[in-house]
Amino acid sequence: MTSFDIPAPDAAAHAAALERLDALVKPVGALGRLEELAAWLCAASGQVPPPPIERPRVVVFAGDHGVSRLSAYPREVTAAMVRVFLAGKSGVNVLAREVGAGVRVLDIAVDDDLSDVPAEVRAWKVRRGSGSIEAEDALEPGEAARAFEVGRRVADAEVDDGADLLVPGDMGIGNTAVAAALVAAALGVPAEEVVGTGTGVDEAGRARKVAVVRAAVQRAGERVSDPFELLTALGSACAAATAGFLVQGAVRGVPVLLDGVFSAAAAVVAAEIAPEAVRWWLAGHRSTEPSQAVALKALGLTPIVDLGLRLGEGSGAVQAIPTLRAARAIIAHMGLLADLA
């Protein structure tokens, strides 16, 4: 397996941040999680105070899945949503504008040629759709590694363009079933504990999803112990690309703000590929999908906000950006107890 040169967050900056936070004009620890996040940002940047978050970037990895029949929506919605992103009309477009975050959408595995969209959106395409994981592999041999490298190159391009915070977004009908299968297989959790209602299926629909995820994990067998085989058997090209994006953000020393269930599932796999990358990730929000909670517990990450969101796209993570900016502001601008007259 490839090794990755991932820098360690600055322990000295973290210690200096904690010392300063304790000295601010407030009771020790009175600003709770904001203090923890402020120290984390200092460690990531190697500075006290950390620099402002000025160029957050959302990259939406779009793709279709063979299990899309389990969704409340047809798979054609994925291609239609790519066009909505490009028009600036999606949920994440609207929410990202409010916090000054850019949004980019990429066709990684949409089951459509999307010939009417800009070439740069289609330039990273790995394949059209994926296999139905309870009966066949999601990907052909070598495609998981190829998609992982796509995600790494996309992260590099964003950082080279000045991004100082990366947010992985997702778009694909069937995403929650794939995420549940990845989490169940990677962490050895029963299907019924990780399968949720996704786009809003009823209890009978959820039961069908449980059966498919259980069958998929059983079919994959011992292959799931290797992260790229796991992605091949049960994942998708967009899951593999997201994993590469997460790892390369860490390689570049840029904080990554995970979104919901799909990015959390990709993070579980990415952590198997590059365990030290986890130190550069934060959980943006708490999804209503149970597999996200299982994934985040395994990663040791606590969501920053909890708004009951289940849209995906990166929409929940961008809601955490104001909180990160507030954390940075307290350590940058609050006065010191020692300076009181």
Protein Blocks (a to p, Z undefined) as FASTA:
>chain_A
ZZdddddddfklmmmmmmmmmmpccdehklmmmmmmmmmmmmmnopacddddfbbcdddd
ddddfklmmpmbdfklmmmmmmmmmnopafklmmmmmnopacddddfkbcbeklmbcfkl
mmmpfbgcjddfklmcfbdehklmmmmmmmmmmmmmmmmnopabdcdddddehklmmmmm
mmmmmnopafklmcceknopafklmmmmmmmmmmmmmmnmmmlmpmklmmmmmmcfklmm
mmmmmmmmmmnopacddfbfmlmmmmmmmmmmmmmlmmmpccfbacfbfklmmmmmmnop
acfbdghiakbnolmmmmmmmmmmmmmmmmmmpccfklpZZ
